[in-house]
Amino acid sequence: MTPRSISSTSLVRQLGEWRDDDRAGAGGDPLYVQLAGAIRLLILDGRVPLDVRLPGERELASALGVSRTTVSTAFGRLREEGHLVSRHGSGSRTSVPAGPGGRVIGSLIAADDTFAIDLGAAALPAAPGVHAAYADALAALPAHLPGHGYQALGIPELRRALADRYTARGLPTVPEQLLVTSGAQHAFVLVLQLLAGPGDRVLIDHPTYPHAIDAIQRASCRPVPVGLPGSGWDVDGVVAALQQTGPRLAYLLPDFHNPTGRCMDPESRSRIAEAAARTRTTLVIDETMVDLGLEGPPPAPFAAHDPTGGVVITVGGTSKSFWGGLRVGWVRADEGTIAGLGGVRPGLDLGTPIVEQLAATSLLTGHESGLVDRRAALRERRDRLIAALARDLPDWRVERAPGGNSLWVELPAPVSSALTASAERHGVRVVAGPRFGVDGAFERFLRLPYTRPAEELEDAVARLARAYEDLRVAPGPRAVPTTATGAVV
């Protein structure tokens, strides 16, 4: 297989505003040092994955508008540090001096309630309509009691409600294209079991939802990360990875991405769908956050860019929209795939509980108006959290999410795991950045959900400021570590 590489266009986009000519000309760091530092940061942040071939020196020099000597010297510095490895015939490939860090697997949800403020789980309490939905479900239950209760594909009422919902969003759908699961994570595991096998590659956003990485690795598949740039998606990078690595699947979160909250634009969706069709790669699109648009709804469903219906599989669920305790999810795909999923499902379970399916049907057909208030509450909490961070931790960089339920915060130094431990001593539970990636990436990042009450979030920021001060992190520009670790305390 052709070694994976990054194009000069993608690398230049990832580098962003790396160059400071005033600093270079005033006795400060010369350009080659600035370039080496910027590339090193991309590697350690996971925005450029490990073992990826960088563009040739001449090509990159032309793309950056610098001399080849600048690029050559920068590459030499990175080789000396161990961040680049050169092999005859394969160019310069990204690395870290200590090798990729290990990845801790575990639930984002705490096993107890010993913390004063738990910001580990990005989950809201039940929406106002959930209680009424369960009452509706109990009233409708007697009609289902004469049957055996096993519904491998889901009850007809819920499949019809889901089909109508997709159709209303601009994606014509029939019930036969849907299978009901016990949550979106269960849906993704079923897809992996049907379509992927040991050693298969699965392309992922980087960062991404941690339990998706867990599921990929437990299926003995290999995640292929494509780093998210400063904004949006690196579509060229996704297309290149599809062509170069031959992944069996690609798992993407285009609708209010977890953890960044970004929303993919229609053009990017179209380009990625076209590339997946060309490379015959199945796209698994996670829509669990689709109802949490805080600045407006997302574009038409990703599957609307798949006219044949053979490329895009969509998974969704009720947990983020309505309540985590309502364990109902689904898969939307072509009828052949749905039949295949129904065939492999008995190896995991025999169906989603009927009462939960009836409650989900009630919510989707009669209680969705409560989502308006839910989004308004999240919007206020997001803005209060951003304001508190600006006041108490002004050197933390925050990406203002247009949707979802969390902020992806950039720290001034690679202390995410250490900060997690320090925060616990101050009564706040947070999850370190490396949990959202592979190869020890994201030690300079932290996910902060805004699903708790606003006053509690402001208290949490004050506690985090004290925890951060305990680390005695020197103020100043973005620090660059010399090693990477994936350990999460």
Secondary structure, DSSP 8 states (H G I E B T S, - for coil): ----B--HHHHHHHH-S---HHHHTTTS--HHHHHHHHHHHHHHTTSS-TT-B---HHHHHHHHTS-HHHHHHHHHHHHHHTSEEEETTTEEEE--TT---------SS-SS--SSEE-SS------TTHHHHHHHHHHHGGGGTTS----SS--HHHHHHHHHHHHHTT----GGGEEEESSHHHHHHHHHHHH--TT-EEEEEES--HHHHHHHHHTT-EEEEEE--SSS--HHHHHHHHHHH--SEEEE--BS-TTT--B--HHHHHHHHHHHHHHT-EEEEE-TTTT-BSSS---S-GGGG-TTSSSEEEEEESTTTT-TTS--EEEE--HHHHHHHHHHGGGT-S---HHHHHHHHHHHHH-TTHHHHHHHHHHHHHHHHHHHHHHH-TTSEE---SBSSEEEEE-SSS-HHHHHHHHHHTTEE-EEGGGGSSTT--TTEEEEE--S-HHHHHHHHHHHHHHHHHTT---SS----S-------
